[in-house]
Structure formats: structure tokens, C-alpha cells
């Protein structure tokens, strides 16, 4: 049975870096396309202030184990704050992190956020780097050399005191470039 933050490691809601909190001006945000929608979140490729960005969404409960928060946006925000603090975003192992907003009024960006109008709480936003044309790590894209670089990435994430908690190949992107980048994504169940 899920419960509130009392008695969990999140009792004080620590881990959010207020210097990374942003106030999104939705008049300056242009939808490029909706990338993915689920029951709990929507992911958009947007252009914000003339720059391409990637935008994400609430379960306010906590798991009985006293370790895991079930609010995916809180987990993601807390993880990205640590990744930024420890310089992991700058190393290219995860997307660059531009900031977060804890509450977004869906009317601010209508009609794109209409799916959140009937939620019990307001959605959150995470602005991260858009990764063009990534490949997902799988049996076709796998190589021993690539996997060694992926392992270095997860080690870097651990140095930021983060347990990814969802280390499946779908969360490892290969970004074509010279050299290739191996980017860990999806920190919505991470433990910080």
C-alpha cells in the first residue's frame, strides 16, 4: 500500500536544485511534434527560445519500501538535478538538462496539454536535449565496443549517486555523430 513521504527517504522532498527551476514562457514554445503519449505522461519535441528541446510529465504516492517515490516526474527531476550537479550531462552520457518546472497549467499550452486537464494535480515539465535520429541499443545495434562505452555511462551515472533502476536496452540510445554518443535516458524510476 502506497503512502506519503513520511517515513521515507523523501520525507523532506530534497534533491531539487532550485537554480535549475525555470518558469517556462509557453508563448515562446513551439510544438515540433508529439513523440510519445502514455496514461501518465506525454513527451514532446519542442522548440523553446529558438532552441530544440525535449519536454516530459503524476503519481504523488511513495512505495512501501520507503525508498522509491512513485511520482515519475519527481524522480526524473531529482535525477537530472544530480546529473547536472555532478557534470554527467556535460560528459554526454545523458541528455543535456536545461531545467524543470514542478507545476504547469495545461491551459498555458493549449491544446497540446489537453490530456492533463482532468488530472488530480498539475503536470510537471523537464526540458532536456533533443537527440536527433537516435538508434536504440538492441541485438542488431549491439557490439562489444559499444557495450563497453554504455558501461562507462552507467558508471558515470552511479558517480552522481543515482541508481537508474530501469537499465534496459530501450533506455540506451546511440546518437550518430563523430564519435558516436551512448546516452542513457528515462530516469523516471531512478533512486537518488
N, C-alpha and C positions, 0 to 999 in steps of 0.2 A: 504494500500500500504506500503510495507516494505521500509525501508530507512537505512542509515548508522548510525554510533554510535553518530553523532552529535545530541544533544537534548535528549539523553537517559542516563540512569544511567551508561552505558558502554562507555561514551564518551572518557574516559581516559584509557580504557582497563585495569582496575585494577583488582586485585583479583588473579593474577597468582603469585605463590610463586616461585621465581627463584631458590631457594635452592632445589626444587623438580624437576627442569628441568633436564632431562637426555639426554645423547647422546647414543642412542641405537646402539650397535655394532651388526649388523644383522648377522655377521659371528658366533656369539655366541648364536643366537636364533634358536631353532629347533621347527618346527611345530609339535604339537601332533595331533590336529585335528581342523577343522573349526567348530565352534559351531553354528554360525548363520550368514546369509547374508541378507541384505535388499538393497534397492535402495541407501540408504545413508550411510551404514556402514557395516563393516564385523567384526565379533567377533571370535577371535582365542584362543584356549588353546595352550599355548606355553611353552617351557622350555627355560629360559634365565639364562645364567651363572650357569647352573645346578639346577635351582630352577623352579618349576612350576609357571607360571604367566598367566594372562588373558589380552588380548590386544584388544583395541577398536579404530573408525574413528570420506559435509561442506556446510553449508548454511551460507554465510557471512552476511546475512541481519539481520535487527532488526525489531521487531514487532512495529506496530503503537502505541501501548500503552506506549512506552517509557520505559518499564520495562523489557521485555523479549528479550533476544538475540535469534535468530533463528539458530545460529551455535551450533549444539548439542555438538560438541567436546569442544568448549569454555565453554559451560555451565557445562559440566561434569568435565573438568579440574578445573574450578573455584570452583565448589562444593567440589571436592576431596581435593583441597588445604586447604579450610576452615575446612573440616572434619579432616584432618591431624593436622592442627594448633590447633584445639580445643580438640584433643585427642580422638575424636569419633571413629576413625579407631582402636585405641588401645583397646577400650572397646568392640569390637566385634560386634557392631551394624551395621556396614557396612564393606565391604571387606577392608583388609589392602591395603594401597596405596603406591606404590613403586616409582612413578614418571610419568612424561609426556614428550612428545616431540611435539612441535607445528607443525613442518613440517617433513614429512617423504617422501623421494624419493622412489616411488614404485619400481624402479629398484633395490633398496638396498636389497629387499627381494623377488625377483622374484623366482618363478612365483606366489607366494601367494598373492601379492598385485596387480596383473594384472588388476583387476576390476577398479582400481583407475588411470590407465594410461591416460585415456581420460578426467578426471575431469578438471574443470577450475582451481582448486587450488590443492595444495598438501594435502594429508590426515594428520591427527594428530594421536597420539598414547597415550593411557592411560594404564599403567601397574598396574594391581590390583591383589589381591589374587585370586587364583583359588579355588573354593568351590566344593569339590568332592561330587557327588551324592546328590544334594540338592532336597528338595521337595518344590513345590510351595504352598503357602497358598491358600486354596480353601475350598469348603464346606466339603470335605472329611477330610482334614488335620486340619480343624479349631477346636479349643477348647477354652473355656473361659480363661483358664490359658495361653494358647499360645497367645491369642489376647492381654492379659494384658502385656505380655512381648514385643509384637510388638508395643504397645502404648508407652512403655518406650523408645523403639528405636527411634520412630519418635520425641518424646520429646527431646532426646539427639541431634538429627539432628537439631531441632529448636534452641537448645542452641548454635549451631555453626552458627547461623544466616542464615540458609538455609530453604527455602520453597521447599519441594521436588517437588511439582507441578504435580505429577503423582502417587498419593498414591493408586494404585490399587493392589489387591492381587497378581497379576503376578509379582510385584516388591518386594515381600516379600518372602524370601527363608528361609526354615527351614533346617538347616545344622545338620544332625545326628551327635551327639557327646555326651559326658557326662560331663556337661549338654548340651542339645540342644542349638544351636545358632539360633537367629532370625535376619536375615540380610536383610537390605534394600539395593536395587540395583537400577540402571538405573536413574542416575542424569542428563540425557541429556536435560531435560527441566527445571531443577531446577533454582530457582531465589536466588541469593546470594546477 
